[in-house]
Amino acid sequence: MNRAGKVAGGTAIAMAAAIGAVSVFEGRSNEAYLDPVGVATICDGITHNVELGDTATDAECDALLRAEIKKALTVLDNAVEADMPPSRRAALASFIYNVGPTAFRRSTLRRKLQGGDVQGACDELLRWVYAGGRDCRIRTNNCYGIVTRRQREREMCLDDGGGLESLAGDRTGDGRPDRG
């Protein structure tokens, strides 16, 4: 298989895995709500142009999620000149989806990845555990799901074999999807 075929196949796998991961991490709400830091959110963590009172169908949520994951993968591909297995791309797309492209582009994680320090880059994910200035490692701050999310993203980031199954399962440790 030529390189273009490998990239296209890897992108399809990374896209599917990232969509699955974000769906589990974020949970879905067809009605807009305020997330733990007070941002109007709908579907699977979509915040752009959302106002309280907005609603969306499952089909609309699916389309929004696909579009946002595609954008996250494009940001990743444009910001890092390195071949990556689909599992790493999926983990980093989930991360970019959550923190935004600007934060990713400015991050030590991106610099380490660009410099070839995969272990160091993946370990950086564990530092991104704050929401609205709150340390989410403190369970009483009601945002611990982000800690679990980063642990899962790190596992995927370090997986060179494409074992995408570690993104499945309970993200919060209490049977609920991550909401922050």
N, C-alpha and C positions, 0 to 999 in steps of 0.2 A: 504494500500500500504506500502510495506517495505521501509526502508530508501534508499536503492539503487535505487528504482524506483522513489522516490521523488527527489533524487539528479539528476538522469538522466533527468527527466522531467523539473526540475528547470534549468538545464544546457541548455537544448534545448530552453527554453523560453528566458533565459538570452542571449544566443548566437544570436537568431533571433532579439531580441530587440537591442542588441549592434550593430549588423550589420546594422540594420535600422538607428540607431542613428548616427553611424560613417558616413554612406552614406550621411545623411543630413548635418552633421557638416562639412564634408570634401569636398563634391561635388566630381564629377568624371571628370578626364581628361585622355583620352586615349593616349595623347602625353605628354611626360615629360616636366615639366616647373620648374622654380625656385619659391619656396614658398616665403612668405614674409620675411623670414630670410636668403634666398639665398641657400636653400637646394634643390637639384634636387628631384622632386616628380612626381609620376605618379598614375593613378587610383584614389583611395580614400585615398590619403595621404600616400601612400607607398613611403618610402625613401631608403630602404636597396637595395644596388647594382643598383641604378638608375643613369643613365647618360642622359644629354640632348640629344635629338634625339631618345631616346627609345620610342617605341609605344607598346600598348597592346590592345587586343580585350576585349570586355565586359566580355566574358567568362573567360579570363585570370585575369581580374580585380576582378571578383567575387571570383575566387579561391584564389587569393592573400588575399583578405579581409577576407574570411572565415578562412584561415590559421592564419592570424595575430590576429584575434579576439580569436580564439582557444588558441593561445599562451598567450594572455592577460588574459584570464580566468584561464589558468593554473598557471600563475604567481600569480594571486589573490588568488587562492585556496592554493597554496604553501606558501604564505606569511602571510595569515590570517587564524587563527583557530577559525572561527566563522560561524555559520549558517547565511545565508543572503537570503532575498527574491530575486527573479529573477530581480526585478527592480533595486535593489542596486548593484547586480553583473553586470548588464548591464551598469549602470552608471560608475562603477569603471573600467570595461573593456574598456569603451570608454576613460576614463581618462588615463589608462595605455597605451593604443594604442597611445595616443597623446603625453604623456611625456616620455614614455619608462619604462621598468621594473626596471632599477637601480634607477631612480628618485623615483619611487613608493616605492620600498623596503626601501629606506633611509628616507622616508617622515614622518613627524609628523602625517599626515593623517593615514598612516598604523599603526603607534604606537597607536594612539587613538582608531582606530577600533579594533585592537588586544586587547586593554585594556577594551573594552566594551563601550567606549564613542562614540556611533553612531552619536549623534548630533554634537559633537565636530569634529569628523572625517569628516562628510559631510560638515560642515562649512569650513573646511580646503580647500575644492575645490575652494572656492572663492578667495583664496590667490594665486592661480596658474594662474595669468593673465598677464604674461610677455612673450614676444617672442623676442628673439635676444637682450635682454636687454631693450626692449621698454615696457613701461607700456601701456598695451592694453586698459586700462580704458580711456585713452586719445584718443578720436576718430581720431584726426589728425595723429596718429601713424599708421593708416590703418590696425589695427589688432583687432578691437572691437569684431569681431565674437567670439574670444576666451572667452571674458567676458560673452557673451550670452550662449556659450557652457557650461561654468562652472556653470552658474545659472541653466541651464536645468539639468546638471549632478547632482547638489546638490538636486534639486527637486526629481529626481529619487532615489538618495541615501537615502533620508529621507522617501520615500514611502514604508511603510511596507506592503501595500495591493496589490502591484503588478500593480499599475495603470500606465502602460507603455505608455499611450497616451501623457504624457507631453513631451516626447522626439520628438514628431512630430512637424512639422511646421517650420516657418522661424527662422533661427538661428542667423541671423546678424541684424535683425531689418530693413533691407532695401530690403528684397525679394531675396537676393543672398545667396548662400551657403557660409559657413565659409571657408576661405582659410588661416586662420592663427590665 
